[in-house]
Amino acid sequence: MKVLNFFLLSLLPLLALSHHGDAGRFNDDINDLHGTVVALQLTNPHSVVLINVMSEEGSLQTWQVVLEAPQRLARDFGWGRDTLLPGTDVIVTGRQNKSEAHKLISQKNQES
């Protein structure tokens, strides 16, 4: 049993690294989404903003935008529960998830 426990503990660093890598889950193209905030969920390990976006066909779609952990949002950007209230118009920049049509990971704009 001790050998199994040690084996599982030795995998923890690998699991942590794999969690933070893209592993090809997101498209390389950076896109802007314009929408209206439905909810801000300050949860670990990643906060999420749900936004309603009007599709090109005219239907309303709810997108999930993945952000940093709530502690980092608070420390680095001063975010709290009242930062993005429902009904707020937003433009989000990020990369779309390849397997989930309405999921975007936020991305800082990097200019060359």
Beta strands, then each sheet from edge to edge (+ up, - down):
strand 1: 31-41
strand 2: 48-54
strand 3: 60-66
strand 4: 89-96
strand 5: 103-106
sheet 1: 1+ 2- 3+ 5+ 4- 1+
end
